[in-house]
């Protein structure tokens, strides 16, 4: 074999070795890029799954709380239910937790069953008429405007606008039923415990 041929083969061997080394380096870089992209894809997929799970939980809580709100409010708004106080309170109790509280801005906190029984049936006889209600998108809280009316402890007529804020647990049950009124405390107590309101909610005298 001529010197020229040997030189040619040597040159080709060097070029081949260099090329092989270059391919190996390129493959390693591609593998690193692929691994990084795969990791990023998996992280994004996990984040999407978590957001979907959280969204499903919020939707489930909303549905449960909204069903509770609708049942609770419709029972209180049904005139026929007031004919049997014990049955009404028993049915209402399915909508709240065992430790649920009725918290009134002027009367104070008390067990919700005791509060409703006393205020609706043991102070002369009264009822609640629903005027408007709404619920937060996450199902944690709802609000309502009521007309509380009837006869007070001295059998005088009264009529008060009442605003309620209701909170719910993760299962959609009532944990707190808060009440407030657009009146000062003296007027409220005079209406409910004394002479009654001088006019109804429209301003018409009794």
C-alpha positions, 0 to 999 in steps of 0.5 A: 500500500502506498504512502499516499493511500495510508495517509488517506486512510488515516485522514478518514479515520480521524474525520470519522472519529471526530464525526462520531464524537460530534454525534455523541455530543449532539445526542446528549444535548437532545436527550437533555432537552427532551428530558426537560420538555417532558418534565415541564409537560408533566408539571403542567399536566399535574397543575391542570389536574389540580386546578380541575380537582379544585374547580370540581370541589368548588362546584360541588360545594356550591351545588350543595350549599345552593340546595341547602339555601333553596330548601331552607329559604323555601321552608321559611317562606311557606306560609303553610309550614307555620301551622306546625312549629315543631315539624317545621323546625325539625325539617329545617334542622336537616339544613344545618350542623349540630353546632349551628348558631343563629346570631342576631345583631340585637338579641345575640347568638343562640342555637339556631333551632332555639332561636327560630322557635322562640322568635317565630312561635313563642313571642306572639306568632310571626313568620318570614317572607322572602324578598330576595336572596343570592349566594357567593360563587364558591358556595361559602356564603349566601344573603337574603332580605326578608319581611318579618311580620306578625303579632308580638308578645303583647299581640300588637302587629309588627313588621320589620325588614330583616337582612340575613347572612348565612355561612356553609361548611364544605358539605353545604350545611349551615354553620351560622345564620346572622341577622341584622336590621335597618333600625336602631336597637330601641325601635327594634325592641319596641316593635318585637317586644312592645307596642309593635311598629306604627306602620307596615313596611309600606308606611301604611298605618295599622 
